[in-house]
Amino acid sequence: MSDFDDLLTYIESETSFASSYYEESYLDRRISARMRRTDVQNYGEYRALLRDSTSERAELLDTLSVNVTSFFRDEKVWTALKDVLRELDAGSRSLDIWSAACADGREPYSLAMLALDSGLSSRSVDILGTDIDENALDRARQGVYMSSRTTDLDEQLSFLDSPDQFVKSNGDQISIGQSASDLVSFKRHDLITGDAKDGFDLVLCRNVCIYLDTEYKRPILETVSRSLRTGGYLVLGQTETLPPDIKDRFEAVDPRLRIYRLTESE
Ligand SMILES: C[S@@+](CC[C@H](N)C(=O)[O-])C[C@H]1O[C@@H](n2cnc3c(N)ncnc32)[C@H](O)[C@@H]1O
């Protein structure tokens, strides 16, 4: 076994990170970045550092999990989602929405704010946020976010005319207000090994497949597709695609924005 494989086996068994799901080149880039930061010369030395340092294990997990997200990420998608929500709201039922791989919750909270801002009727909107990463879900449940040198929350929230209705600001920090957080709940779910869900009107599964080994993309896309009711909408990340046989089950509502509508169940 090469030192790199040995390191990956160590990471898989000693941390909660499922390294086998990810493309090797992606893992190598991220691990090498940590090695440069910690001034370590080879994979064997880095494995030893991980064994001895809890803080480096935490740093590596953070680097590998790519929880990168933002409020209203890819604004054009959110403009189109307004119409999707209105169209779904015209039906007679409550709306069930799933933000699959929701990272620290900004995507499901964006959905909640958009639903409220679009004046969806008072019928209930239930938004489920799931992720494989418990730490990200803990942050999501807290619903508290900080602006930083690289993250301008005011700018992200400026997608809405009056975001202050939905968040409380305190210096660089914002917290999600009750009206939006009441619509959202969080749960751990692994999109590769976890069961499909049932009857969702809208599923967002964005920017998770891009990091994964090809063989894991299909089970994820099957899981999210099978979780929709007929007529329900699926939204992928801007660089993600459906394999042809799954795509056949969908009408492309806006192919450029990766918005699809399920026309037939499997
Ligand atoms: C880049 S974030 C995407 C967040 C959000 N959907 C967005 O587009 O801004 C990718 C998320 O996928 C999660 N993830 C990775 N593998 C997963 C799996 N097998 N099941 C569920 N979530 C997973 C990671 O923990 C991370 O939070």
The ligand as a Tripos MOL2 file, in Angstrom:
@<TRIPOS>MOLECULE
LIG
   27    29     1     0     0
SMALL
NO_CHARGES

@<TRIPOS>ATOM
      1 C1        -20.1260   22.4800   -0.7900 C.3       1 LIG1
      2 S1        -21.3110   21.9900    0.3950 S.3       1 LIG1
      3 C2        -22.8180   22.4100   -0.4570 C.3       1 LIG1
      4 C3        -23.7770   23.1910    0.4140 C.3       1 LIG1
      5 C4        -25.0060   23.7300   -0.3110 C.3       1 LIG1
      6 N1        -25.7970   22.6680   -0.8990 N.3       1 LIG1
      7 C5        -24.6030   24.7280   -1.3670 C.2       1 LIG1
      8 O1        -24.6720   24.4320   -2.5530 O.co2     1 LIG1
      9 O2        -24.1840   25.8330   -1.0050 O.co2     1 LIG1
     10 C6        -21.2450   20.2060    0.2500 C.3       1 LIG1
     11 C7        -21.8530   19.4930    1.4530 C.3       1 LIG1
     12 O3        -22.0640   18.1150    1.0980 O.3       1 LIG1
     13 C8        -21.9220   17.3580    2.2760 C.3       1 LIG1
     14 N2        -21.7620   15.9430    1.9130 N.ar      1 LIG1
     15 C9        -20.6740   15.3270    1.3980 C.ar      1 LIG1
     16 N3        -20.9200   14.0340    1.1820 N.ar      1 LIG1
     17 C10       -22.2080   13.8130    1.5730 C.ar      1 LIG1
     18 C11       -23.0500   12.6540    1.6110 C.ar      1 LIG1
     19 N4        -22.6110   11.4770    1.1910 N.pl3     1 LIG1
     20 N5        -24.3170   12.7960    2.0760 N.ar      1 LIG1
     21 C12       -24.7640   14.0020    2.5060 C.ar      1 LIG1
     22 N6        -24.0140   15.1300    2.5010 N.ar      1 LIG1
     23 C13       -22.7530   15.0290    2.0430 C.ar      1 LIG1
     24 C14       -20.7020   17.9810    2.9520 C.3       1 LIG1
     25 O4        -20.6610   17.6580    4.3240 O.3       1 LIG1
     26 C15       -20.9530   19.4780    2.6830 C.3       1 LIG1
     27 O5        -21.6210   20.0790    3.7610 O.3       1 LIG1
@<TRIPOS>BOND
     1     1     2 1
     2     2     3 1
     3     2    10 1
     4     3     4 1
     5     4     5 1
     6     5     6 1
     7     5     7 1
     8     7     8 2
     9     7     9 1
    10    10    11 1
    11    11    12 1
    12    11    26 1
    13    12    13 1
    14    13    14 1
    15    13    24 1
    16    14    15 ar
    17    14    23 ar
    18    15    16 ar
    19    16    17 ar
    20    17    18 ar
    21    17    23 ar
    22    18    19 1
    23    18    20 ar
    24    20    21 ar
    25    21    22 ar
    26    22    23 ar
    27    24    25 1
    28    24    26 1
    29    26    27 1
@<TRIPOS>SUBSTRUCTURE
     1 LIG1         1 GROUP 0 **** ****
